[in-house]
Amino acid sequence: MTAPALTQVAAAPKLVAIVGPPNCGKSTLFNRLTGLRQKVGNYPGVTVEQRIGRMKSSKGWVEIVDLPGISSLTASSDDERVTLDVLHGRMPGLRRPDAVLLLLDSTAVDRHLGLAALVLKLGVPTLLALNMSDELHHRGGSLDEAALSEQLGVSVQLISAKFGHGLEELYEFLANLPNQAPRIQLPILQSTPDCRRWALRAADQARFRRPARSVWTARLDVLALHPFGGPVLFVAVMIAVFQSISVLARPLQKLCERGVQLSSALVSAALPPSTLRSILTEGVWPGVGTVLSFLPQILILFLWIGILEDSGYLTRAAVVADRAMAKIGLQGKSFVPLLSGYACAIPAIMATRTIENKRDRLATILIVPFMTCSARLPVYTMIVAAFIPEHPLLGPVLGSRAAAMIGLYAAGFLGAAATAWLLRSTVLRGMPSCFLMEMPPYRWPSFRFLALQILDRAKVFIYRAGTTILAVSLGLWLLTHLPLRGGYFPRIEESFAGKFGTGLAPVLKPLGLNWKVGVGLITSLIAREVIVGTLATLYGTEQPAESGNLATALHRDLTAGGAAALVVFFAFALQCFSTLVVVRRETGSWKWPALQFIYMGAFAYISAWLTNHLVTAVFG
């Protein structure tokens, strides 16, 4: 009697794949359907991101996989290879989808219907969702859904993933997945002209009327794509980003710091003098708490990146940058991964898969780590707050600390540009490639999508603080309290950490850095932001009374030249083993990441040495 029930419980949920071209709103629909019930990883053997979520339908749970954006099913890139392998059931650890949600841009149906023919040929139950229906109607376009559905033999639904319109049929489809796809007459898929003619004929028979171009897009592009006005606008946007990080995050950071100090005081008061209290108040709280206090800056940075990407401005920035990129041997497509590197180098390196030219792609991979990722932001903020007083430079528009941050970000970009020119002039010399990119219209960013993106980044940052940084803080506490001397903890200079740091002193002295910074530079190879927790732990162990004010301790221990050398070293050095692993997987060899690590390390050391001597000579 119980066997059927047990079989029903053990049955795996249905798997549905979301397939569509780039810039059609797949991620927005995926987030709309799954909410926070999703996990992000990598497909086996490649660095293509895997996003799988779960949705509760009226008939039970459904798993949804968001496949990479593609324009065809010819496996000419890792993205297209992953999509093709998943749809054919060849991806290890992921069964063949039971159905497909094919998402196309309703404002460009005639251009995208060729992909529908390729997907329908697979014989998988499919629903065609035409996204951005709000834009189609607002700009005077139209489409007969019933006529298109009759031609394709599948359900067709106009939707707006951004506003949640028209999703009822999608929910019904996901709850009652058909067992098989209907057979229809399709074009010869190997013939691009035949597919194109079929798509145009299908759109024409569905009475598709292309919407008028967005008036605001046309007006804004006059400035955004202007040879002179475009770069000026980009600089103004960057100033706004860094000024907001400097101004808006400051009260939130102080609130976080205050919370860390109060919680540390409560723990210290609640526990008697013991090893446990020492571990918590001198190891865990200074290390993890100090890093967490920089969470507001990082979230504001990701908010801006999400706004610029969701609004369509990043594509314009790439077009404007193409002329400048050509002068260093690259193309405009390299600009998008480079700009993504301001968030994190790892997904930025993955984003180079869209660059067809192998030399351009390899050069971009090798220079992406120069871009100032969010993990460098806590270090920059810490040093800038300690050594640069805040005062207005351009009234309320630009302050001194924001200007310093812009300078550090610009230094990373200039280092990347110089390295790209060197690579394309020597080992990666070749003919310049053409640049072609489809520009979507300007759109208001989705608040829901931005909120989910920021929440996801907060979870990742807090998880890292609760695992990697916690482990490093506990390890450092042991190294600063061992070996015991007569049953007592040693002076910090006599501990294992002190002796190790002292051994690094001869290498660091020309840069104006002390041994504590040396220990921080070594631990930051695990993750760049770990250096903040390391220094907080070391200074907290030495003088617990000042553990809550790391900036004051650094201002006391470092000269202006040493502080400038530290941020310059961090701007250029490849302090991230995870990035090296991804570079190895993308290039298929350890040769390139090894050369990258050595080159960037030497570049960083020489630049830091010059900076220390120059700043010392000018400011004393």
C-alpha positions as CSV (number, residue, x, y, z in Angstrom):
1,M,0.0,0.0,0.0
2,T,2.9,2.4,0.8
3,A,5.0,1.6,-2.3
4,P,3.3,4.1,-4.6
5,A,3.6,6.9,-2.1
6,L,7.3,6.2,-1.6
7,T,7.8,6.2,-5.3
8,Q,6.1,9.6,-5.6
9,V,8.3,11.1,-2.8
10,A,11.5,9.8,-4.4
11,A,10.6,11.1,-7.9
12,A,12.9,13.9,-9.1
13,P,11.3,17.3,-9.9
14,K,10.9,18.2,-13.6
15,L,13.8,20.1,-15.1
16,V,13.1,23.1,-17.4
17,A,15.7,25.0,-19.3
18,I,15.5,28.8,-20.0
19,V,17.0,29.4,-23.5
20,G,17.4,32.7,-25.3
21,P,19.7,35.2,-27.0
22,P,21.7,37.8,-24.9
23,N,19.8,40.8,-23.6
24,C,16.4,39.2,-23.8
25,G,15.7,39.3,-20.0
26,K,16.5,35.6,-19.1
27,S,18.1,36.5,-15.8
28,T,15.1,38.7,-14.9
29,L,12.6,35.9,-15.7
30,F,14.8,33.3,-13.8
31,N,14.8,35.5,-10.7
32,R,11.1,36.2,-11.1
33,L,10.3,32.5,-11.2
34,T,12.8,31.2,-8.5
35,G,13.2,34.2,-6.2
36,L,15.9,33.3,-3.7
37,R,15.6,29.6,-4.2
38,Q,18.6,29.3,-6.4
39,K,22.2,28.2,-6.3
40,V,25.2,29.3,-8.5
41,G,28.1,27.1,-9.5
42,N,30.1,26.0,-12.5
43,Y,29.4,23.4,-15.1
44,P,31.9,20.5,-14.9
45,G,35.1,21.1,-16.8
46,V,34.4,24.7,-17.8
47,T,34.1,28.0,-16.0
48,V,30.7,28.8,-17.5
49,E,28.4,29.8,-14.6
50,Q,25.6,27.4,-13.7
51,R,22.4,28.8,-12.3
52,I,19.7,26.4,-11.1
53,G,16.6,27.4,-9.1
54,R,13.5,25.8,-7.8
55,M,9.9,26.9,-8.2
56,K,6.8,25.6,-6.4
57,S,4.1,25.0,-9.0
58,S,0.5,23.8,-8.3
59,K,1.7,20.2,-9.0
60,G,5.0,20.3,-7.0
61,W,8.5,21.5,-7.3
62,V,10.1,22.3,-10.7
63,E,13.8,22.9,-11.2
64,I,14.8,25.6,-13.6
65,V,18.2,26.1,-15.2
66,D,19.2,29.4,-16.7
67,L,21.4,28.6,-19.7
68,P,23.9,31.0,-21.2
69,G,22.6,33.5,-23.7
70,I,23.2,32.3,-27.3
71,S,22.3,33.3,-30.9
72,S,22.7,29.8,-32.4
73,L,23.2,26.3,-31.4
74,T,26.5,25.9,-33.2
75,A,29.2,25.1,-30.5
76,S,31.7,27.8,-31.4
77,S,32.2,29.0,-27.8
78,D,32.0,27.6,-24.3
79,D,28.6,29.3,-23.8
80,E,27.1,27.6,-26.8
81,R,28.8,24.3,-26.1
82,V,27.3,24.2,-22.6
83,T,23.8,25.1,-23.9
84,L,24.0,22.4,-26.6
85,D,25.3,19.8,-24.2
86,V,22.6,20.5,-21.6
87,L,19.8,20.4,-24.2
88,H,21.1,17.1,-25.6
89,G,21.6,15.6,-22.1
90,R,25.4,15.4,-22.5
91,M,26.3,17.6,-19.5
92,P,27.7,15.5,-16.6
93,G,25.6,15.8,-13.4
94,L,22.6,17.4,-15.2
95,R,20.0,15.3,-16.9
96,R,18.3,16.3,-20.2
97,P,15.6,19.0,-19.6
98,D,12.1,17.8,-19.6
99,A,11.0,21.1,-21.3
100,V,12.3,24.4,-22.6
101,L,11.2,28.0,-21.9
102,L,12.4,29.7,-25.1
103,L,12.6,33.5,-24.3
104,L,12.9,36.0,-27.2
105,D,12.7,39.8,-27.3
106,S,9.2,40.7,-28.5
107,T,10.5,43.9,-30.1
108,A,12.8,41.9,-32.4
109,V,10.9,38.8,-33.1
110,D,11.8,38.8,-36.8
111,R,15.5,38.8,-35.9
112,H,15.3,36.1,-33.2
113,L,12.8,33.5,-34.5
114,G,15.7,31.7,-36.2
115,L,16.7,30.4,-32.8
116,A,13.2,29.1,-32.3
117,A,13.6,26.8,-35.3
118,L,16.8,25.4,-33.8
119,V,15.3,24.7,-30.4
120,L,12.0,23.2,-31.8
121,K,14.1,20.8,-33.9
122,L,15.3,19.2,-30.7
123,G,11.9,17.7,-30.1
124,V,11.6,19.0,-26.5
125,P,8.3,20.3,-25.2
126,T,8.6,24.1,-25.6
127,L,6.8,27.3,-24.6
128,L,7.8,30.4,-26.5
129,A,7.7,33.5,-24.2
130,L,8.1,36.8,-25.9
131,N,9.5,39.2,-23.3
132,M,9.4,43.0,-23.0
133,S,5.7,43.1,-24.2
134,D,5.4,46.4,-22.3
135,E,8.0,48.0,-24.6
136,L,6.4,46.4,-27.7
137,H,3.0,48.0,-27.0
138,H,4.3,51.3,-25.7
139,R,6.4,51.9,-28.8
140,G,3.5,51.1,-31.2
141,G,4.5,47.5,-32.1
142,S,2.1,44.5,-32.3
143,L,2.0,40.7,-32.8
144,D,-0.6,38.1,-33.2
145,E,0.2,35.5,-30.6
146,A,-2.4,33.0,-31.8
147,A,-1.2,33.1,-35.4
148,L,2.5,32.6,-34.4
149,S,1.5,29.7,-32.1
150,E,-0.4,28.0,-35.0
151,Q,2.7,28.3,-37.2
152,L,5.1,27.0,-34.6
153,G,2.9,24.3,-33.1
154,V,3.7,25.5,-29.5
155,S,2.2,27.9,-27.0
156,V,3.2,31.5,-27.5
157,Q,2.8,34.1,-24.7
158,L,3.6,37.8,-24.6
159,I,5.1,38.6,-21.2
160,S,7.0,41.2,-19.2
161,A,9.4,39.5,-16.8
162,K,10.3,42.9,-15.4
163,F,6.7,43.7,-14.3
164,G,5.4,40.2,-14.0
165,H,2.8,40.5,-16.7
166,G,1.5,37.5,-18.7
167,L,3.2,34.9,-16.5
168,E,0.0,32.9,-15.8
169,E,0.4,30.7,-18.9
170,L,4.1,30.1,-18.0
171,Y,3.0,28.9,-14.5
172,E,0.4,26.6,-16.1
173,F,3.0,25.2,-18.5
174,L,5.5,24.5,-15.7
175,A,2.8,22.8,-13.6
176,N,1.6,20.6,-16.5
177,L,4.5,19.9,-18.8
178,P,3.5,18.2,-22.0
179,N,4.9,14.7,-22.7
180,Q,6.1,15.4,-26.2
181,A,6.6,18.3,-28.6
182,P,4.4,18.6,-31.8
183,R,6.1,18.1,-35.1
184,I,6.1,21.0,-37.6
185,Q,7.8,21.8,-40.9
186,L,11.1,23.5,-40.1
187,P,13.7,25.1,-42.4
188,I,17.1,23.5,-43.3
189,L,19.0,24.3,-40.1
190,Q,22.4,24.1,-41.7
191,S,21.4,26.9,-44.1
192,T,21.5,30.4,-42.5
193,P,19.7,32.1,-45.4
194,D,17.0,29.5,-45.2
195,C,16.5,30.0,-41.5
196,R,16.5,33.7,-42.0
197,R,13.8,33.5,-44.7
198,W,11.7,31.2,-42.5
199,A,11.9,33.6,-39.5
200,L,10.9,36.6,-41.6
201,R,8.0,34.7,-43.2
202,A,6.8,33.4,-39.7
203,A,7.0,37.0,-38.3
204,D,5.1,38.4,-41.3
205,Q,2.3,35.8,-41.1
206,A,2.0,36.6,-37.3
207,R,1.4,40.2,-38.4
208,F,4.5,41.4,-36.5
209,R,4.9,45.2,-36.6
210,R,8.3,46.3,-35.4
211,P,8.0,49.0,-32.7
212,A,9.4,52.5,-33.3
213,R,12.8,53.2,-31.9
214,S,12.7,54.6,-28.4
215,V,12.6,58.4,-28.5
216,W,14.7,58.6,-25.2
217,T,17.2,56.1,-26.6
218,A,17.7,58.2,-29.7
219,R,18.1,61.4,-27.6
220,L,20.4,59.9,-25.0
221,D,22.6,58.2,-27.6
222,V,23.3,61.6,-29.2
223,L,25.4,62.3,-26.0
224,A,26.4,58.8,-24.9
225,L,27.8,57.8,-28.4
226,H,29.3,61.3,-29.2
227,P,33.1,61.1,-29.9
228,F,33.8,63.8,-27.3
229,G,30.6,63.8,-25.2
230,G,30.6,60.1,-24.7
231,P,34.0,59.9,-22.9
232,V,33.0,63.0,-20.8
233,L,29.8,61.3,-19.8
234,F,31.6,58.1,-18.8
235,V,34.0,60.0,-16.6
236,A,31.1,61.9,-15.0
237,V,29.3,58.5,-14.3
238,M,32.5,57.1,-12.7
239,I,32.9,60.2,-10.5
240,A,29.3,59.8,-9.3
241,V,29.9,56.1,-8.6
242,F,33.0,56.7,-6.4
243,Q,31.7,59.8,-4.7
244,S,28.5,57.9,-3.7
245,I,30.7,55.0,-2.4
246,S,32.7,57.5,-0.3
247,V,29.8,59.6,1.0
248,L,26.8,57.2,1.3
249,A,28.7,54.2,2.7
250,R,30.5,56.2,5.4
251,P,27.6,56.4,8.0
252,L,26.7,52.8,7.3
253,Q,30.3,51.7,7.8
254,K,30.5,53.6,11.1
255,L,27.3,51.9,12.2
256,C,28.8,48.5,11.4
257,E,32.1,49.4,13.2
258,R,30.1,50.5,16.2
259,G,28.2,47.2,16.2
260,V,31.4,45.2,16.1
261,Q,32.9,47.2,19.0
262,L,29.7,46.9,21.1
263,S,29.4,43.1,20.5
264,S,33.1,42.7,21.2
265,A,32.7,44.6,24.5
266,L,29.7,42.5,25.4
267,V,31.6,39.2,24.8
268,S,34.6,40.5,26.8
269,A,32.3,41.5,29.7
270,A,30.4,38.2,29.7
271,L,33.4,35.9,29.7
272,P,36.0,35.6,32.4
273,P,39.7,36.1,31.5
274,S,40.5,33.0,29.5
275,T,41.9,31.7,26.3
276,L,38.4,31.6,24.8
277,R,37.9,35.3,25.5
278,S,41.3,36.1,24.0
279,I,40.4,34.1,20.8
280,L,37.1,35.8,20.4
281,T,38.1,39.4,21.3
282,E,41.6,39.5,19.8
283,G,41.2,37.0,16.9
284,V,37.6,36.6,15.7
285,W,36.1,40.0,16.3
286,P,38.9,42.2,15.0
287,G,39.4,39.9,11.9
288,V,35.9,39.1,10.8
289,G,34.2,42.2,12.2
290,T,36.6,44.7,10.6
291,V,36.1,43.1,7.2
292,L,32.3,43.0,7.6
293,S,32.3,46.8,8.3
294,F,33.3,47.3,4.6
295,L,30.1,45.5,3.4
296,P,28.3,48.8,2.6
297,Q,30.9,50.0,0.2
298,I,30.9,46.7,-1.7
299,L,27.1,46.6,-1.9
300,I,26.9,50.2,-3.2
301,L,29.5,49.3,-5.9
302,F,27.5,46.3,-7.0
303,L,24.3,48.4,-7.0
304,W,25.9,50.8,-9.4
305,I,27.2,48.0,-11.7
306,G,23.7,46.5,-11.7
307,I,22.1,49.8,-12.6
308,L,24.6,50.5,-15.4
309,E,24.2,47.0,-16.9
310,D,20.4,46.8,-16.5
311,S,19.9,50.2,-18.0
312,G,21.8,49.4,-21.2
313,Y,24.5,52.0,-20.6
314,L,27.4,49.5,-20.4
315,T,26.9,48.6,-24.1
316,R,27.3,52.2,-25.0
317,A,30.4,52.6,-22.9
318,A,31.9,49.6,-24.8
319,V,31.1,51.3,-28.2
320,V,32.7,54.6,-27.0
321,A,35.7,52.7,-25.6
322,D,36.3,50.8,-28.9
323,R,38.4,53.7,-30.4
324,A,40.6,54.0,-27.3
325,M,40.9,50.2,-27.0
326,A,42.1,49.9,-30.6
327,K,45.1,52.1,-29.7
328,I,46.3,49.4,-27.3
329,G,45.5,46.6,-29.7
330,L,42.2,45.5,-28.3
331,Q,38.5,46.0,-29.3
332,G,35.4,47.3,-27.7
333,K,34.2,43.8,-26.6
334,S,37.2,43.7,-24.2
335,F,35.8,46.7,-22.4
336,V,32.8,44.9,-20.9
337,P,34.9,42.2,-19.2
338,L,37.3,44.9,-18.0
339,L,34.5,46.9,-16.5
340,S,33.1,43.7,-15.0
341,G,36.5,43.3,-13.3
342,Y,35.6,46.2,-11.0
343,A,33.2,43.7,-9.4
344,C,35.3,40.5,-9.5
345,A,38.0,39.3,-11.8
346,I,36.7,35.7,-11.9
347,P,33.3,36.3,-13.7
348,A,35.1,39.0,-15.8
349,I,37.5,36.5,-17.1
350,M,34.6,34.2,-17.9
351,A,33.0,37.1,-19.8
352,T,35.9,37.1,-22.2
353,R,34.3,34.0,-23.9
354,T,32.3,36.5,-26.0
355,I,35.5,37.7,-27.7
356,E,36.0,35.7,-30.9
357,N,39.6,36.7,-31.6
358,K,41.8,34.3,-29.6
359,R,44.6,36.8,-29.2
360,D,42.3,39.6,-28.0
361,R,40.6,37.1,-25.6
362,L,44.0,36.0,-24.1
363,A,45.2,39.6,-23.8
364,T,42.0,40.5,-22.0
365,I,42.2,37.6,-19.7
366,L,45.8,38.6,-18.7
367,I,45.0,42.2,-18.0
368,V,41.6,41.8,-16.2
369,P,43.2,41.3,-12.7
370,F,44.7,44.8,-13.0
371,M,41.1,46.2,-12.7
372,T,40.3,47.2,-9.2
373,C,37.9,44.5,-8.0
374,S,35.6,44.8,-5.0
375,A,38.0,42.8,-2.8
376,R,40.6,45.7,-3.1
377,L,38.0,48.2,-1.9
378,P,38.3,47.5,1.8
379,V,42.1,48.0,1.6
380,Y,41.8,51.3,-0.3
381,T,39.1,52.6,2.0
382,M,41.2,51.7,5.1
383,I,44.3,53.5,3.9
384,V,42.5,56.5,2.4
385,A,40.5,57.0,5.7
386,A,43.8,56.8,7.7
387,F,45.9,59.2,5.6
388,I,43.7,61.5,3.6
389,P,41.4,64.0,5.4
390,E,38.1,64.6,3.7
391,H,37.6,68.0,2.2
392,P,35.7,69.2,-0.9
393,L,37.6,69.6,-4.2
394,L,34.6,70.4,-6.5
395,G,32.1,71.4,-3.9
396,P,29.7,68.6,-3.0
397,V,30.4,66.9,-6.4
398,L,33.9,65.5,-5.6
399,G,35.7,65.1,-2.3
400,S,39.4,64.4,-1.6
401,R,38.8,60.8,-0.6
402,A,36.6,60.1,-3.7
403,A,39.3,61.7,-5.8
404,A,42.0,59.4,-4.2
405,M,39.7,56.3,-5.0
406,I,39.3,57.4,-8.6
407,G,43.1,57.8,-8.9
408,L,43.6,54.2,-7.6
409,Y,41.0,52.8,-10.0
410,A,42.6,54.8,-12.8
411,A,46.0,53.4,-11.9
412,G,44.7,49.9,-12.3
413,F,43.2,50.7,-15.7
414,L,46.4,52.4,-16.9
415,G,48.4,49.3,-15.8
416,A,46.0,47.1,-17.7
417,A,46.2,49.4,-20.8
418,A,50.1,49.4,-20.8
419,T,50.2,45.6,-20.4
420,A,47.7,45.1,-23.2
421,W,49.8,47.3,-25.5
422,L,52.9,45.4,-24.6
423,L,51.2,42.0,-25.1
424,R,49.7,42.9,-28.5
425,S,53.0,44.4,-29.6
426,T,55.1,41.3,-28.7
427,V,53.9,37.8,-27.9
428,L,50.3,38.3,-29.0
429,R,50.9,40.4,-32.1
430,G,48.3,40.0,-34.8
431,M,45.8,41.8,-37.1
432,P,43.2,43.9,-35.4
433,S,39.7,42.4,-35.3
434,C,36.4,44.1,-36.0
435,F,33.9,45.1,-33.3
436,L,30.2,44.4,-33.6
437,M,27.7,44.6,-30.8
438,E,23.9,44.9,-30.6
439,M,22.8,47.8,-28.4
440,P,19.6,47.3,-26.5
441,P,17.3,50.4,-25.8
442,Y,17.7,52.2,-22.5
443,R,15.5,50.7,-19.8
444,W,14.7,51.5,-16.3
445,P,16.5,49.0,-14.0
446,S,14.4,46.4,-12.3
447,F,14.3,47.1,-8.5
448,R,13.5,43.4,-7.8
449,F,16.5,42.2,-9.9
450,L,18.8,44.7,-8.3
451,A,17.7,43.8,-4.8
452,L,18.2,40.1,-5.5
453,Q,21.6,40.8,-7.0
454,I,22.7,42.8,-4.0
455,L,21.3,40.2,-1.5
456,D,23.2,37.5,-3.4
457,R,26.5,39.5,-3.2
458,A,25.9,40.2,0.5
459,K,25.4,36.4,1.1
460,V,28.7,35.6,-0.8
461,F,30.6,38.3,1.2
462,I,29.3,37.2,4.6
463,Y,29.9,33.6,3.8
464,R,33.5,34.4,3.0
465,A,33.8,36.4,6.2
466,G,32.3,33.5,8.1
467,T,34.6,30.8,6.6
468,T,37.9,32.0,4.9
469,I,38.4,35.1,7.0
470,L,37.3,33.4,10.2
471,A,39.8,30.5,9.6
472,V,42.6,32.9,8.8
473,S,41.8,35.0,12.0
474,L,41.9,31.9,14.2
475,G,45.1,30.7,12.5
476,L,46.7,34.1,13.1
477,W,45.6,34.1,16.7
478,L,47.5,30.8,17.2
479,L,50.6,32.1,15.4
480,T,50.6,35.3,17.5
481,H,50.3,33.4,20.8
482,L,52.7,30.5,20.2
483,P,55.2,29.3,21.3
484,L,54.4,29.7,25.0
485,R,57.2,31.2,27.2
486,G,57.2,29.7,30.7
487,G,53.5,28.9,30.3
488,Y,52.6,32.5,29.2
489,F,51.8,33.9,25.8
490,P,54.9,35.5,24.1
491,R,55.4,39.0,23.0
492,I,54.1,39.4,19.5
493,E,57.6,39.9,18.1
494,E,58.7,36.6,19.6
495,S,55.7,34.6,18.2
496,F,55.6,32.5,15.1
497,A,53.9,35.2,13.2
498,G,56.3,37.8,14.4
499,K,59.3,35.7,13.4
500,F,57.8,35.0,10.0
501,G,57.1,38.7,9.5
502,T,60.6,39.7,10.6
503,G,62.0,37.4,7.9
504,L,60.1,39.4,5.3
505,A,61.3,42.8,6.7
506,P,64.4,43.1,4.3
507,V,62.1,42.7,1.3
508,L,59.5,45.2,2.6
509,K,61.7,47.9,4.0
510,P,62.5,49.5,0.6
511,L,58.7,49.9,0.2
512,G,58.3,51.6,3.6
513,L,56.2,48.6,5.0
514,N,56.6,46.8,8.3
515,W,56.5,43.1,9.1
516,K,52.8,43.1,10.0
517,V,51.9,44.3,6.5
518,G,54.1,41.6,5.2
519,V,52.1,38.9,7.0
520,G,48.9,40.5,5.6
521,L,50.2,40.4,2.0
522,I,50.9,36.7,2.4
523,T,47.5,35.9,3.8
524,S,45.8,38.0,1.2
525,L,46.8,35.5,-1.4
526,I,43.9,33.5,-0.2
527,A,41.5,36.4,-0.8
528,R,42.5,40.1,-1.1
529,E,40.2,41.4,1.6
530,V,41.8,39.0,4.2
531,I,44.6,41.5,4.7
532,V,42.2,43.8,6.5
533,G,41.3,41.0,9.0
534,T,44.9,40.1,9.3
535,L,46.0,43.6,10.2
536,A,43.1,44.0,12.6
537,T,44.0,40.8,14.3
538,L,47.7,41.6,14.6
539,Y,47.1,45.2,15.9
540,G,44.3,44.0,18.1
541,T,46.6,41.3,19.6
542,E,49.3,43.9,20.2
543,Q,47.0,46.6,21.6
544,P,43.5,45.4,22.2
545,A,42.4,48.8,23.3
546,E,42.9,50.1,19.7
547,S,41.5,47.0,17.9
548,G,38.4,48.9,16.9
549,N,40.4,51.7,15.2
550,L,42.7,50.1,12.7
551,A,43.0,53.3,10.7
552,T,44.6,55.0,13.8
553,A,47.1,52.2,14.3
554,L,48.1,52.2,10.6
555,H,48.5,56.0,10.7
556,R,50.9,55.6,13.6
557,D,52.9,52.7,12.2
558,L,53.2,53.7,8.5
559,T,54.6,56.8,6.8
560,A,52.7,58.5,4.0
561,G,55.2,56.9,1.6
562,G,54.6,53.4,3.0
563,A,50.8,53.8,2.9
564,A,50.9,55.0,-0.7
565,A,53.2,52.1,-1.6
566,L,50.9,49.6,0.0
567,V,47.8,50.7,-2.0
568,V,49.9,50.9,-5.2
569,F,51.2,47.4,-4.6
570,F,47.7,46.2,-4.1
571,A,46.5,48.0,-7.2
572,F,48.9,46.0,-9.4
573,A,49.7,42.7,-7.7
574,L,47.7,39.5,-8.4
575,Q,46.8,38.7,-4.8
576,C,44.2,36.0,-5.5
577,F,44.9,32.3,-6.0
578,S,41.3,31.8,-7.2
579,T,41.9,34.1,-10.2
580,L,45.0,32.1,-11.1
581,V,43.0,28.9,-11.1
582,V,40.4,30.4,-13.4
583,V,43.0,31.7,-15.8
584,R,44.6,28.3,-15.9
585,R,41.2,26.7,-16.8
586,E,40.4,29.3,-19.4
587,T,43.8,29.1,-21.1
588,G,44.4,25.4,-20.6
589,S,47.9,25.8,-19.3
590,W,49.7,26.9,-16.1
591,K,52.2,28.9,-18.3
592,W,50.0,32.0,-18.7
593,P,48.9,32.3,-15.0
594,A,52.5,31.7,-13.9
595,L,53.8,34.5,-16.2
596,Q,50.9,36.7,-15.2
597,F,51.6,36.3,-11.4
598,I,55.4,37.0,-11.8
599,Y,54.8,39.9,-14.2
600,M,52.2,41.6,-12.0
601,G,54.2,40.9,-8.8
602,A,57.3,42.6,-10.3
603,F,55.3,45.4,-11.7
604,A,53.6,46.0,-8.3
605,Y,56.9,45.9,-6.4
606,I,58.8,48.3,-8.7
607,S,55.8,50.7,-8.8
608,A,55.4,50.6,-4.9
609,W,59.2,51.2,-4.5
610,L,59.0,54.3,-6.8
611,T,55.8,55.5,-5.1
612,N,57.4,55.2,-1.6
613,H,60.5,57.2,-2.6
614,L,58.5,59.8,-4.5
615,V,55.9,60.5,-1.8
616,T,58.6,60.5,0.9
617,A,60.7,63.0,-1.1
618,V,57.7,65.3,-1.6
619,F,55.9,65.0,1.8
620,G,58.7,63.8,4.0
